[in-house]
Amino acid sequence: VELVESGGGLVQAGGSLRLSCAASGDIFAINTMGWFRQAPGERRESVALILRDGNTHYEDFVKGRFTISRDKAKNTVYLQMNGLKPEDTAVYYCNMEVYDRHSSVKAYWGQGTQVTVSS
């Protein structure tokens, strides 16, 4: 299974970006999809999750600004980021819990995409 991310870049404070993450390979079903981020010198942290039933969870620091969504048919998860702040600067990683045809489940990570917000 491979996760490929796109959509990062450089934006001014207050601007918007949309990240995408598409999964391919031996996929029977996908459980949780999520976005994490890691700033230089910091630990990787959760940003937003979307569960198999469609329920979403956001960390407080992005509530009201970021929106996670998915296209189940395309095995793709998105992160719409509005009102970006310089402190949102980080490498953003997608994560998916994938069931294969043998009902084994494993978590996979994307390669990461850089988001830089200038003040």
N, C-alpha and C positions, 0 to 999 in steps of 0.2 A: 504494500500500500504506500502510495506517495501523496503527500500534501504539497501543493504548489500555491504560494501566496503571490499576490500582486497588489499594487495600489499605493504603496508608500511614496514618500517624497518630502519635499521642503515646502512649507506653507507658513504664511504669516499668522501671528496670533489672531484669533477670531475666525480663522478660515476653516475649511472643511476638507476632509479626505474620506475616501471609501476604500476599505481593504476587502479583498476577496481571497478565499482559500478553497481550492477545488481538490477533492480527493479522487484518486483513481487506483485501480488494482482489484484484488480479491475482496470485494465488499459485499456482504450479505445484508447488513444493516448498520446504521450508525446510531450510537446512543447519545452521549453528550458531545456537543460541539462548543468550543470556547476560544476566547482570545486572551492571551497573556502578554505581558510586556516586561522588558528588562532594560533599565537605564544603566549607563556606565557606573560600575562600582556598586550596583545595587543587586538585590536578589530578584529573580523572576517573580512577578506577581500576577494574580488573576485580574482581568478587566471585566469580562462579561461571559456568561454562559447561556446556552439555550439547550434545554433538555429534550429528550425524545418526544415528550408530550407537548412540546412547544412553549412550556413555561421558561421564562428568562430570569436571570439574576445579574445584577450590576453591582460593582463595587461603588461605594459612596462617592468616590472622587470622579466618577464619570456619569453618575445618574443625571438625567435631564439633558445630557450633551451627546452621549453615544447611544447607538441603537444596534443591537445584534439581530440578524435575521438569517434565514436559510432558504435554499431551494433544494428540497429533498430529492427531486428528480435528477438534479445535477450534482448531488453530493457536495454542495458548496455552501459555505457559511460566509456571511458578510459582516463588516463592522463599519457603520456610518458614523463618522466622527465630526461633530459640529462644535463650534465654539472652542477650537483648540487653544491650548495654553502652552507656554514654553515648558512647563513641567510635564507635559504629555510626551516630550521628546524621549524616544526609546526605540529599541528594536521590538517589533510586535510579532508574536508567534501565534499561529493557530494550533489547536489541539483537537483531536477527535478520538473518541472511543469507538473502535470498529469491531463488529462481529464478522468473522469470515464464514465460509460455507460449512465449517465444522463446528460452529457455535463457539469458537474460541474468541475471546475479546482481548484487545490490545490497544493501548493508547499510542497515537502517532503525533509527531510534531512537524510543522512546516519549517521551512528553512530560515524564516525570519525576514521581515521587511522593515527598513529604517523609516521612521517618521521623525522629522525634525521641524520644530515649531520655533520660528524666530520672533523675537519681541519687537 
